[in-house]
């Protein structure tokens, strides 16, 4: 790269570096692009002998003022942060002068592309300047070297009826050494609802808004303070107790994003009932069907199902109660009858008169719950007592009931929320996820409320009445932390900047992303357009199983790389292993595993501990296997590369290929099916199904539609295949195993990369499939 000129660094603002050519007579200011590559030559500082360090991934490298820094190649984006990266003694003043050589434009590779938090942001961040990375590293080191000390100190900030004994945690995650077991704070008793509500009210925050609720129609809204929320939760708890729901009983909640949804979750947690949760919002965009709901009801046999009559999402009305009705009928046919269906009347969507009703079983929430007392003693439960079960897709057809317990989950969700979003008491926080998914559990409800945060709950659709709705809500409630999924970012990005720029968004401080790897272009749009280049993005990698964030940036603590989830959270020891399970050091790619337990980890798969061990702990003995591929770059940043098992991630929702296949083959005209994921512009991955029909059945468009409908009815709309590809036969090995690798290539039209097909039982199948590609 050619040397262009010598420059002096004169001044910088938070967005731009101004550089001028050599002193003593500066020419016109030179505006360096963030990607301009510079070589630092020398610099001086108003504080004598102050040390200076440039952000270099995790390692800060220092050099005494006046000498060349060890890392002297930087982009101008780094330069503008020289001062904030300097470990200045207090009152040190500013870096006054810096000489550098412009080398030219760096060929931006994603890995080298560092985006720094603004000095203003860093100065205020929970983990930041003057400690910056050093602050994180110190805390991180302590968290992994002394997890018991680290986590018990944090846990002490919560309310426990009795403290844990004899130890903070006990674990065996090595299948070779016996049964896998994870326990945190065992012997302690607590209550997560008490910690989320009573504790905040007792601290004098009863008058603070806990929930802002925004309905589907602009102008439809409501709010509850912490004290009001506590009252409502107590009333429902008392009602549930009255109808005989007690500790260990299951309650299925099938509600849209109304305030009654967190109320119901907290009410169950208050009385120690395990709430099991079927996400209904997903009826529209990721929803489970009546059949999926019935499957879950049959599995946990709840005493009560809580739902509402209908929900309005965008222009559509969805009759939730009718879905519940058919699920309950299905359950009754299987010999399980549910005695009580508590139904909230969601007036804005549907009048009660229009709701189908089964006397004796169905009860209106509004008719009974408000009659109960607003005081309800909490049920103290063991830290290891179950809190909730959430079903998630695996690589077999049967969903897995991921079981989380109380104490560790509470401490972990609260702490991850606080640090990964740099939470401050004045923040207004909005997570767009539905409570039916883990994100809604950990980061709509528990994590924020445990921190005494004000949350926004939105019932409607982000595209209604138009694509500016999110920013309208951001401005209306002065949202400062906005947490969403890449699929929403991509779809809003496609709709154009003007929907965003029409709104001020000046309240925004931190952005967040979850569900799938966020592609760098979506990241940049989110950062530049939504966040006006001033809000760090917390790209949080985690899973239903992990309960909370595992790898995520701490905003303000280190530079980000668009698309990288960066570094592990406190207490998390991620390792990358090869196929043989050997840990790989340094820059590498492989399978992502975790080496030690953390408080938020799931404890088992409901009713199937063996499957828990087989799926997560046997593939790489000694480790928890995440099912994700990951690479680590030279600076130690983690880049998640997606699932390595037969799980597809559609709009951030996990769907097992086997689940879709089993729905397809239940169609009377389908003989066999093989499903693969393909790249999708908005959804991240789309579902591509190869279908072999029963002998003699002709291909038709109606049949394609009917196959798709079968999947919608059995799993939900979000699992509907994007494409049905007719397959006279499927590429199988001689032992009968379907070679999905080949199917993936055909689905993504990478026909020159089919690879070796000679091991197939019938290689001609491949040509037949290719010839049917456009049908
Ligand atoms: C993927 C959602 C990359 C990953 C919280 C994981 C991500 C699965 C990210 C878990 C991210 C989630 N970057 N990939 N920030 N977040 N994933 O259980 O493949 O619904 O294994 O939990 O989503 O999905 P789940």
Boltz pocket constraint, residues with backbone or C-beta under 6 A from the ligand:
constraints:
  - pocket:
      binder: B
      contacts: [[A, 392], [A, 437], [A, 438], [A, 439], [A, 513], [A, 514], [A, 515], [A, 516], [A, 517], [A, 518], [A, 539], [A, 540], [A, 541], [A, 542], [A, 543], [A, 544], [A, 545], [A, 551], [A, 565], [A, 626], [A, 627], [A, 628], [A, 640], [A, 642], [A, 643], [A, 649], [A, 652], [A, 653], [A, 654]]
      max_distance: 6.0
